Amino acid sequence: MTVPFFRLLKSEDKESALSSAVASLRTKMPDPATVFQIDPAKLSKVPNSPFAYWVGDEIRELFTKYPPFEGEGRTVKQGLATADDFRFVRAWWEVPAEHRLDAGNGLDWRENLPAFQAWCRKRTHEGKYWVPFAKGGEYSPYYADIHLVVNWKNEGAEIKNFADPKSGKTYSRPQNTEFYFQPGVTYPFRSSKGFSCGALRAGAIFALQGSSIFESPENLKKCLVFFNSDEVRGLLFLITSANAWQTGYISIIPYNIIFNNSYENDLINALNYIDSAYETKNYFIIRRENDVKKYIKIIADLHKNNFGAVIFDNIESLNQFKDSHAKIVDELYSEPFSYGESYISICIGCCFGRFDIRIACNPSLTPSLPDPFDPLPVCPPAMLVGTDGLPARPENIASEAWLRARPNAITLPPEPFRSQKITASEYPLEIPWDGILVDDPEDSRDIISRLRAVLTYLHGTNADAKERELCSELAVRDLREYLRKPSLFFNAHLKRYSKSRRKAPIYWPLQTRDGRYTLWLYYPRLTADTLYGCINILEAKIRLEQRKLELARIDLEKSEGKAERTRVEELTEFIAALTEMKEELERVAALPYKPNLDDGVQITAAPLWRLFRLTSLQKELKVTWEKLENGDYDWAHLAYSIWPDRVREKCRNDRSLAIAHGLENICEQKPLTDKDEKKKRGRKAKPAFEPDEELEYDED
């Protein structure tokens, strides 16, 4: 027996549409767009029997014709919920490279996956504890850069002991840990744009809202293509229309990877290129010519031309699902910044010794990119590194022979190349190894002079023309104006280095109140001595300006002209601003200021909030500093260096806090075992603060 169903989703006047549909049914000439007559028993062919009346029998029968994804070693799992991402999660560029998991230096995951996972766990006990963290994030079909890392030191001891000190109930939820470090396919729990998934690389941890799909290693690429198909998106829509995909929904999708498409390698190559095109990506490579638009078109064309209804025996009615990814690929992968902004940003990176300028001029120094399921590198291929693959030091910069001998972007070169290095004097640019440059044409550390040296190295006699071209595009008078105004370069830099609610700029402009003088600090080289280095520079600058003031006063006594009087007033005000800046730095240094990059950018920058002139960031850093003062962030190393007695007292009753500071010996709480954690985990328990919202929506 058939029953009529009416589909009126697109009708604005539902009452009239329903009347018309019923009338058409009575005349035995039903409108096929709104009236569907089927046997209700057929609805049960789709798991959970949703009202999937509006698709043909051949689509519903897919659920009985093909096996569900879950089974035969395949599975879908939820991962880690930290309960406090601000504490435990960072952008990868915030943490010291030497503390990032070096999974690429370990065993080959294809040969022995359990041994590879065990090696990764072992490395978290050996100082390599910042692990790539796939946390869902934005809609991103086929590819998702893992820009976050999570503190998994000693296999997550601090997170596992993150509990209510009174009840012992855990806030965090580290679940399915046996799948950590295993490659797979990860997807965001929720997205207004629809379902999408990307490669989960070996050596990564996945999140509660970045659930992951696990298949055998040899089938991972086809699995990635399968779950990004329009057909699968359509089948998910049959099961749920909520744009939220629980693991149970994914596990019951009819699974078939025996299809004729062989374009996944072309797709992966295009995605790899895009992955390496932008400086905040893990595989960034400096290129003089950027062909990203070309590869964006390749991805869109591959999807449009090759991925119609081909997975499930070319069922014609599946074409109704074909429309999704290709039309928005361009907006997803395009660079959100202008050419000029991106070009200057990379050049500033070369000035500070973040990026290796030799790679920009010599393509033979660029390594090949590994498989999309291989581990992430500790340092991007474009980074200036030493022979250990970590950020370069004055006495250890990788030679061109070392760079050329790299098998790929995650593997160190073989001997005898592995030990071939040069020193700072042999590198083509002068690098500020203390991480300090200034906006001052009278100083050898002048950032504009260093920037022009980069342009000269790249463009030779055409450097001046290139500078004029960049200034024209940026609509500024000169490069100094572009860097001096916080609303220009630094604002763009802040946006570029802000991801997943983390504002994490790495070039810090500390400015006088009038903006006439700027100290530029490179965050990765911050030490307890950095502010004292800044103070020394300011003292020398103040002495220079005082000598100018003395001469100006002599000129004023001689002529008493308006120009001379204005000159004296300007110098007096400038010296006062410089002195005020120096005194503020002295105040912060005396806290004491002992930066630890594990704390992340926001905590580390907070004591200096008065010297940031971009209003939005200054306000946020001020709030962070106030919370530090109030004890809200006593897990931070900076808090312990400034208020040690307060933090030590808290550590007596909070094992997670004690672990953070290495003070387990004074903690009166017993460590939680895995059994304790499961037993005491309280679903309704909440910490004294509001934890991060775990549901991820489309975001940068």
Buried (B, 14 or more C-beta within 10 A) or exposed (E): EEEEBBBBEEBEEEEEBBEBBEEBBEEEEBBEEBBBEBEEEBBEBBBEEEEBBBBBEBBBBBBEEBEBBBEEEBBBBBBBBBBBBBBBBBBBBBBBBBBBBBBBBBBEBBEEBEEBBBBBBEBBEEBBBBBBBBBBBBBBBBBBBBBBBBBBBBBBBBBBBBBBBEEBBBBBBBBBBEBBBBBBBBBBBBBEBBBBBBBBBBBBBBBBBBBBBBBEBEEBBBBBBBBBBBBBBBBBBBBBEEBBBBBEBBBBBBBBEEBEBEBBEBBBEBBBBBBBBBBBBBBBBBBEEBEBEEBBEBBBBBBBEBBBBBBBEEBEEBBBBBEBBBEBBEEBBEBEBEEBBBBBBBBBBBBBBBBBBBBBEEEEBBBEBBBBBBBBBBBBBBBBBBBBBBBBBEEBBBBBBBBBBBEBBBBBBEEEBBEBBBEBEEBEBBBBBBBBBBBBEEBEBBBBBBBBBBBBBBBEEEBEEBBEBBBEBBEBEEBBBBBBBBEBBBBBBBBBBBBBEBBBBBBBBBBBBBBBBBBBBBBBBBBEEBBBBBBEBBEEBBEBBBEBBEEBBEBBEEEEEEEBBEBBEBBBBBBBBBBBBBEBBBEBBEEEBBBBBBBBBBBBBBBBBBBBBBEEBBEBBBEBBEBBBEEBBBBBBBBBBBBEEEBBEBBBEBBBBBBBBEBBEEBEBEBBEEEBBEEBBEEEBEBEBEBBEBEBBEEE
